[in-house]
């Protein structure tokens, strides 16, 4: 499974993206497409977060800082004119690379610390970015916000370019995630997560891989932020640097399963529609915050490893028990071994 | 010069209150190795409790500390018992961090549901009175708040140094394993430690409500300052957090007076950055680790 592509994996990925592409083409209603844009956006964000938070085990709580920087980059460059409407999408890679490079020194400073302090530092990063957005009025418009020029897209298919841009970004994030899993980077990150000192001791280039993961992750998040800004049109510091976006990424990756390819995507496809539903059903935004916290607590208390790892673990155990049962189905049947013992024997 | 000294006075007085909040947070870290991201939200909760006691029952905000502190102690014990105790596994540090963040969000949600999100303030009759000492203004509320914080910190010190519980806390901080082997009930120490940390948040919250306008979202601001303070002081060191709180209080107040209030928040972040670059374990991080 580690090397090469399994056929099932390819088919699954193909079906998933084919479905994503077909949905708007067959005339999905506006509200569905709108929900889907945010779902795919969060799937891309969570997959990017997963590169650092999942594979490297560094739980960044400040990733929304890069999201906001990407958003403001688009907002500032295309405040007056969007040049036909498609140019902002083509500029995204430049923004992504620039933010990725900007993230490297930030990562270098913040990753001098380990998990708990790292989370603190990244949280303050979020507030630094927000404070700057509020205070650098000349650049960002401060609390008045700034706006992107409206794109000249046809009304019927207005959402399409944004949607497909998000789908492309999700594909890129997943491709990078897959590449990480199959390459030396992924292995190095896994050793960092397991025991950084030992990894360093046996010659893993700890700092280099951590910074690579952090930079790539930040760049991806910035690109998603750019599309988001273009889509919503208005950017305010408190929304572009919303702590809830950070928490969304973390929560979805946790729900689906950190350090897996599909976990963050699964988490997003469960939580974002659920969020929309709650927001509509409960109306009051305050209750929605409480519901969010409750879901968060339930996930961490009852599914601390996430859905996918829990399922795979259970499936493997069952297969093991079956194997053992088949092996021991001799004339005088020994009692079937406990799954736990099987695990020790492997 | 006058403005500078005035700013330093203000900074020390404000820093005292931050010291109270931060000491609770760093105590929680020392005992449980949990970075409590809900500390800011608990302070805001304490402020709202004081607000309700003051507006509904007319209880003086300073006296209400006698009610809010024990109440919030119980809240803290309940939070620890319900959400932190069940956690287990290798990545317990990450999980507990996220759990406390979820608790913060929950508190914010409940508060904005109960009180709406408009800014409020606890305004007793003496809110605006101040003394003039040698030409410097000293606000009555700030001064009493500072004294209250000193008293609470002194109490905390006495509890940690002079009681059996305090000894088991210090033992747990120094080495959880040996403490357990010596018969310290670590679950109980964790629960009570978290409760005490929450109680300091409550006491600080009562004061915070008089010194600042606040709304349920204020905890984001608070927590980023508190985290800077505890990292600067060295996670787990109560003495360090007190020193760091005073340093930060003075620094941000001086920046606010001499440059602009807008950038005073920024002082915190710059200091944090410098600490991480020069001395990631904080002022009193490793050396005083067990000393509290």
Interface residues (C-beta under 8 A of the other chain):
Chain A: X57 X59 X61 X109 X110 X112 X113 X115 X116 X117 X119 X120 X121 X123 X124 X127 X128 X131 X135 X243 X247 X250 X254 X284 X286 X287 X288 X289 X290 X291 X292 X293 X294 X296 X297 X300 X301 X304 X305
Chain B: X33 X35 X37 X83 X86 X87 X89 X91 X93 X94 X95 X97 X98 X99 X101 X102 X103 X105 X106 X108 X109 X110 X112 X113 X117 X220 X221 X223 X224 X227 X228 X231 X235 X262 X263 X265 X266 X268 X269 X272 X273 X276 X277 X280
